[in-house]
């Protein structure tokens, strides 16, 4: 199910990038950080790290299955 969700979200993102001006959706990208806080991420519990890795694999898998250009 995660792969299907990732495929849907990637398609929506592609449409936004291709057809909607950035000024209309830039606020949905999150906050800009002047200096990355790397130490904060290394303190995540192991179960959170496992979930993040699982989600990353699902997004990569979904991107490979889509008939559009992804990085």
Backbone torsions as a table, in degrees:
resi	resn	phi	psi	omega
1	UNK	NA	-35.6	-179.6
2	UNK	-62.4	-36.8	-179.7
3	UNK	-64.9	-42.1	178.2
4	UNK	-63.0	-42.3	177.2
5	UNK	-63.0	-43.9	179.6
6	UNK	-62.8	-40.1	178.7
7	UNK	-61.9	-41.4	179.7
8	UNK	-64.9	-46.4	-179.2
9	UNK	-65.4	-38.5	178.0
10	UNK	-64.5	-38.0	178.0
11	UNK	-65.5	-43.3	178.5
12	UNK	-61.8	-43.3	179.1
13	UNK	-61.7	-41.0	-180.0
14	UNK	-63.3	-41.3	178.2
15	UNK	-63.6	-43.8	178.0
16	UNK	-58.8	-47.3	-177.6
17	UNK	-64.2	-40.4	-175.6
18	UNK	-78.9	-32.8	-167.7
19	UNK	-123.6	-10.2	-177.7
20	UNK	-118.8	132.0	-179.9
21	UNK	-61.2	142.7	-177.4
22	UNK	-56.4	-35.4	-177.5
23	UNK	-60.6	-21.2	-179.3
24	UNK	-85.0	-21.6	-177.6
25	UNK	-129.4	7.0	-177.9
26	UNK	-63.0	-31.1	-179.6
27	UNK	-67.1	-16.4	179.3
28	UNK	-83.7	-2.9	-177.3
29	UNK	-81.9	-15.9	-177.9
30	UNK	106.2	-176.3	-177.2
31	UNK	-89.4	151.0	176.6
32	UNK	-88.0	130.1	-179.9
33	UNK	-109.4	127.9	-177.8
34	UNK	-66.4	-43.0	-178.6
35	UNK	-129.6	121.6	-178.6
36	UNK	-59.7	139.0	178.3
37	UNK	-101.2	82.0	-175.3
38	UNK	-70.3	-35.8	-177.5
39	UNK	-61.2	-33.7	-179.3
40	UNK	-61.0	-37.0	-177.2
41	UNK	-76.2	-28.4	-179.0
42	UNK	-74.1	-12.8	-178.9
43	UNK	-91.7	8.9	179.6
44	UNK	-67.7	144.9	176.2
45	UNK	-64.4	153.0	-178.2
46	UNK	-56.8	-35.9	179.9
47	UNK	-67.7	-33.4	175.8
48	UNK	-69.2	-38.4	178.0
49	UNK	-64.9	-39.9	179.0
50	UNK	-65.1	-41.4	178.2
51	UNK	-64.7	-42.3	179.1
52	UNK	-62.1	-41.9	178.7
53	UNK	-65.1	-39.5	179.2
54	UNK	-64.4	-44.6	178.9
55	UNK	-64.1	-39.8	178.1
56	UNK	-62.4	-41.5	177.6
57	UNK	-62.9	-40.1	-179.5
58	UNK	-66.5	-39.4	178.3
59	UNK	-66.1	-43.1	177.8
60	UNK	-61.2	-42.3	179.5
61	UNK	-64.4	-43.1	179.1
62	UNK	-64.8	-42.1	-179.1
63	UNK	-61.8	-37.3	-179.4
64	UNK	-68.5	-25.6	-176.8
65	UNK	-91.0	-11.3	-177.9
66	UNK	-83.0	143.7	179.4
67	UNK	-86.9	39.0	177.0
68	UNK	-137.0	164.9	-176.7
69	UNK	-74.9	124.7	173.3
70	UNK	-133.0	160.6	178.0
71	UNK	-90.5	NA	NA
